[in-house]
Every structure is written in C-alpha cells, then in structure tokens.
Amino acid sequence: MTKLILCIDRDDDLGVKAGVTSPVVGREANIDAATKLLLSDPEDSDANTIFGGIKLYDEVTMQEPAEIVSIAGDKNVGIISDGKIASQLDHIIEQLQANHVIVVSDGAEDESLMPVVQSRIKVDAVKRVVVRQSAKLESTFYILKKAIEDPKINHVFFVPIGIASLLYAIFLLIGYPEGAVIAITGAIGTYMLYRSFGLDEPWSNFNASMKQSLTGGKIAFTAGTASVILFVIATVQGAVGFWGCYNHETFTYGYIILLMIFINSSIWWYVSAALSLQLGKIVDLYLSKESFAFAWTHIFFTVATGLLFWGASKYILSISSTIDEFAIDKSAGQQMLALTVIGAFIISVFGVLISTKLTKKDRTNHQ
C-alpha cells in the first residue's frame, strides 16, 4: 500500500504554460515539471505547490512508502476540469494501489475539489502552500495590475465601471447629461441581474452552440443569428414605444404603465426570436434523424406565454392609459384578457398532445 502526495492544478497551468502532460508521477518528473512551469511563469503559485509537495514527499518517505503525483484539470475551470481530474485520480489510485492521500494545494480553488478526492480515497491531511511575496509585489500597483489581468475579477468590477463611463461619455457628447443617470442605472442594474441569475453560463453555452453550429454546417447557426437580430429589434421596438409614450403630452401615469407599453410593443418580436431558435433546432434534429418530439412542446408553450403577456399588458393599458393607441373599453379589455387566457391554455394542451403523439410514434419506430 502506498501513501499518495497529491498536488492539484485545477486550471492546467502545467499544460497551458509549461506544455507538461498530466498526471506527473515521481519526484524527478515533478521537479522537472515545476521547473518548466517556473521558467514559463516565475509568478505561478502552482509551481510552488509542486515544490511544497516534493518537500513533503521527502519527509513522508522517511517513515513509510509514498509517491508524489501532480494532476491537472483544464483551463475551462468547472465541470470539464473537474471531470479530467477525477479521471486521472481514478487511474493513479488503481495504478499505484494507494489507500491514503495528503492533498497539497495553493488555495481555496484547488481545495474545492476535496469532495472529488474524498469520494475515492481516504484523505489524511491537506497542506496549503502559501507563497511569501516581497513588499514590491504587494504594492498597490501590482495588485491593481493583476486584478485588471484576471478575468474573474475584471468581469465583476471593471465591466460595470466601463459601462457607466461609456454611457456617461455618450450622453455628454449628445448634450443630454440628465439622461446619463437613467441610462447608467438601467445598464448597471441589468448587468447585476444578469450576473445574479447566472445568465453568463447560458450565454456561454449559446456562444459555444453557435460556434459548433457554424463549424458543423447546421441550420441552428442561421436560426441563432436571426434570433439575435429579432431580439435586438424587439428591444428597440419596445424602447421606441416606451419613449414615445413617456414624452406624450397627456401621459400622466407611472413606470408600471410604461413597462406594459414596452411589453405590448415588443412581445411578439421576442416570441419570434425564441421561435426562430427553436425551429432551427428542430430542423437540425430532423436532418440528423434524431427525435424532436419534445421540441414541439417548447414552440407551443412559447406562443402561449407570448399570448398571455400580450393579453395581460393590453388589459392593464385598457383600464389605465389615456393614449389613443391603447384606449379601449374596459369590458372589451376584460373579454380580450379572458380570450387570451383560454387561447393560451388551448395552445399549451394542443402542444402537449402533439408532443406525446410524436414521442409514442418514435418509440414504436425504434421497437
């Protein structure tokens, strides 16, 4: 039985910077890998982690058999990198017949993989290697420089500052500084909601899907491009309606009514954008002879949702707005709302029935 000294490089600096393929097994191999990493980037903490692991390895081998191993993940930190680390760890445990491990890391990011390690082997200890930096490196200039270069930090702090500065400059240029406060507040609020709801990951997945569709010659690329264009048109259409009513002479209501005007003016453009994306996916699934029965439900639900938003906004505007475009009788507004709710329900049921029928047909064909 062997005790394992495990050094973890979650973001694969060994591979990206030093060109070293993991896992790296053995004392000499790890010294060589750490040296290459330091030569490529003298400030990288992973190299110090490996040297710390080597020192620990020398101490442990005086008392019991041990082996030092460095494993690396992927530059795309997350599911991909953690999966690679888990696969390498399984191989190392089987190869070396290890039954205990001491994990060596340089911080909390690597230590977040502890559940992966603990599910496979008994962990005796965790040793964190902390690099003592010189006063010059700890200066404010150095910290700011590193913060600007680190995408994990600049995406959170510098993007809102950049958006605010750019919008303020634009509104000063057009001679309307009063509008800068509204624009900056709205833009930063939107960005914060985008980050808070974790929409950056779906957006990254959308970008990856678009690239894959382009390289794979799929209809989804054209459909996705059309969807983005329709989304922009929807936003502009809603903003035009919003702004036109906001400057209307007889308009005396609050922002809720303006929001309803935005929705009423743009909802079908947003629905069209969603339908474009979904239809492109259906065509690609059909051409690749894969099942697309489930996708029909999304189409009908999208139309039903758009109908509900349109009907609700139309009704609220009918009882609240004095603008001629939306001024209809209250009873007519109630009838319209009732019809849109019933219509949305019928469309949803129809979509479920079609999807269920197509699913059963696919199962029959595959039997």
N, C-alpha and C positions, 0 to 999 in steps of 0.2 A: 504494500500500500504506500502511496506517495502523497505528501502534502503539496498542494499547489500554491505558488505565489503568483497571483493573477493581477496583471496590470491592464487597465481598461482604457481604450482610446475611442470614445463613443463617436466622434466626428471624423475618424480616419485621417488624422494628420499624418500618421505614418505613411499611408498610401499616397495621399494627395501631395504632401510636401517632400517626403523623402523617397517615394517610389518603392516602399517596402511592403511586401505582401504578408498579411497576417493569416494565421497565427504565427508568432515568432517564438520558437521553443529553444530553451537553453541559455546559459549565461553568456557565452561568447556571441551568439546570434543577437541577443538583446543589447549587448554593449555596442555591437556594430550598428543595429537599427537606431539606437538612441543617438549615437554619434552622427549618423547621417541626418537625423532629424534636427539636431543642434546646428549642423553645418548649413542646412537649408533655412532654418529659422532659429537663431540663438535665443529668442524670447519665448519659444513654445514651452509650455509647462508640462506637456506630455513626456518630453524627453527627460525632464527632472523626475517625473513619476517612475519611469523605467529605471533610472539610476537608483532611485529610492528602493525600488523592488529588488534590484540586484544586491544592494547593501543588506536588505532584509533576508534575501536568499542565503547570503554568506553566513549570516547569524544562525538561521534555522538549520542549515545543513551540518552545523557542528553538533547538533543534538539528534536529528532524525533525517531520513531521506526526504528530499524535496526537489521540486523542479519549478523553474520560473517560466511563465508564458505571458506574452503580450497579445491581446486580441483587439481588433479594431472593427468599428462599425461602418458607417457611410457618412458622406458629407451632408446628405439629407437626413438630419437628425430626427428620429421619430420611429415609426413602425419599421421602416426599411432598415435603418441602422441597428435597431434592437433585435430584429429578426436575424441579421447576419451574425451578431454577437452570440445569440442563443445557439445558432447552428454550429459556430466554431467551438463554443464551450462544450456542447454535447460530444463533438468529435475528440476534443482534448481529454475529457474525462474518460471516455472509452479507451483512447489510445494509451494514456498514462496510468489507468486504473487508480485515479485519485479519489480519495474519500474525504479529504478536508481541504479547505482553501483559506488563504488570507488575501483579502482584496486590497489592492493598492490603488489609490485614486488621487486626483488633484483638486477635487471639489465636489459640490453637490450634484452637478450634472451627471458625472460618471456614477455617483452613488445612487442615482435614481434607478439604476439597473439592478440594485440589490435583490428585488423580488425575483428577477430572472435567474440570478445566481443561486439564491436560497432554495428555489424550487428544484434545483438539480444536484446540489452538493451542500454539505454542511459547512457553514462559514464560521471559522474560529475567531477571526478578528478583521477589522477594517482599519487600514493605516492611510491617513491622508498626508500627502507630501505638500507642504506649503513652501513656496519659494520666497526667500527674503530678498527684496529688491533694494537697490540703492536709493538714496534720497533723491537723486536726479530723476530716476524713473518714477518716483512717487510724486513728482511735481504736478501742478495743476495742468500745465500744458500737455504733458504726456497722457494724463487721464482723459482730457478732452479729445486729444488726437485719437486715442484708442476707441473712445466712445463713438466718435464720428465714423471710424472704420468698421465698427462692429454692427452688422445689420440688425442684430437682436435688439440693440439699444436705439440706433438712429431711426428705426421704423416706428418706435413707440414715442420718442420725444421730439425728434427733429422734423418728422413729416408734418405734424400739426403746426409747428412754428413756421415751416416753409410755406404751408398753405395760407396761413394768416398773413405772412409778409407779402406773398404774391398777390392775394386778393386786395390787400390794402394799397399796393402799388397800382393795380389796375384801376381801382376806383378813384385814386388820386389823379391818374392820367386822364380819365374821362370827366374829371371835375365834379364828382359826386361823392365826397368823403363820407357823407352821412350814411350812404348805403353800404359802406365798408363794414360797419359794425354788424349789420344784419347778415351780410354775406359770410363774414368770418365766423360768426356764431353758428350759423347754419352749417357751414362746411366742417368746422371742428366737431360740432355735435354729431353730424353724420359719420365722420371718421371714428369717433369714440363708440358709437353704436355698432359700426362695422367691426371694430376690434372686440368689443364686449361680447357680441353674439357669435364670435368665432367665424365670421364670414370670410376671413382671409384664406382659410383652408378650402372651402368650396370654390372660391375664386381661383386658387392654385390648381385645384382639380379640374376646373373648367379650362384653364390655360393648357394644362397637360393633355386634356382630352382634345382640344383644338389642334395642338401640335401633332398628336397621334393621328387625328383625322386627316390632317394635311399630308403627312408623310405616307399614310396608308391609303390615300386616294378615296376617302369616304365622303358621302353626301353631307355628313354631320358638320364638316368644316364650312360649307356654303350656308347650311342652315344656321350654324352658330354665328357666322358673320352677319347674316340677315337679322338674327335675333338681337345682336348688339345694336345694329342700326335702328331697329324698331324700338328698342329700349330707349335709345337717345331721343328718337322722335317723340316717344310717349312723354318723356320728361320735359322736353321743350314745349310740347303741346299743353301739358298741364301747367307749366310755368307761365305760358302766354295767357291762358285763361285766368290763372291766379292774379297775374299782374294787371290784366285788363279790368278785372272786377275791383281790384284794390284801388285803382285810380278812378273808378266810376264815380260820377258826381253824387248819385243818390245812394251809394253804398255806405251803410252805417253799422254793419254787423261785425262780429269778431272773427278771430282766426279759424274757428271751427267751420264756419261757413266757407271761408277761403279754402280750407282743406277739402271740403266737399266739392267745391268747384274744381280743384285740382284733380280729384279722383274722377269726377264725372267727365272731365275733358280728356283724360288720358287713359282710362281703364281699358278700353278696347285695344289701344295700341300696346299696352303691357300684355294683354291676353294674346295678341297676335305674335308678340315676341316669344312668349312661352310656347305657343303652338308651333312656331317655326322650329324651335329647338326639338320639340317632341316628335314632330313629323319627320325631321331629318334622322332621328334615332330609329324610328320605325322603318324607314326606307333602308337604312344600313342593316338592320336586323333581318329584314326580308331578303335583301340581296345576299347576305351571308347564310341564309336558310336557318336562322335561329328563331326561337319562339318570341313573338312580340305581342302576345295576347294581353299581357299585363299593362303594356304601354297605352292601350286604348282607354283604360280607366283614367289615366292621367289627363288625356285630352278632354274627356267629358267633364271631369272634375274642374279642370282649368276654366272651361266655358261657364260652368255652373257658378264658380266662385266669382268670375267677372260679372255675371248677370246679377248676383247678389249685391256686389259693391255698387254697381251702376244703379240698381233699383233703390238701394238704401240712400245713396247720395242724392238721387233725383227726388225722393220723398222729402228728405230734410230740406233741400233747397226749395221745394214747392211750398213749404209752410213757413220758411224763414226769409227768403230772398225777395227783394223788390226788383231785381233785374229782369227785364223783359224775357231774356233768353230762358230763364228758369221759372218764370212766374206762371204756374198752372193752378187750377182749382185744387183745394185741399182734398176733396173727395176723390178727384181724379188721381192725385198723388197716392192716396191710400190704395186705390184699385191697382195702380201700377206696381206698388210695392208687393201687394198680395200676389199679383200675377207673376212677378219675377221670382218670388219665393217658391211658388208652385212650379214654375218653369224650371228653376234650378234643381228642385227635387226630382222632377221627371227626367231631366237630363242625366243626373247622377245615377238614378236607378237604371236608366237605359244603358249607360256606360258599363255599370257592373254586370248587367245581363249579357252584353256583348262580350265583355272580357271573360266571363265564366264560360260562355258557349265556346269561344275560341280556345280556351285552356283545355276544356274537355275534348275538343276536336284534336288538339295537338297530342294529348295523352293517348287518344285512340290510334292516331297515326304512328306513334312510336311503339305501340304494343305489337 
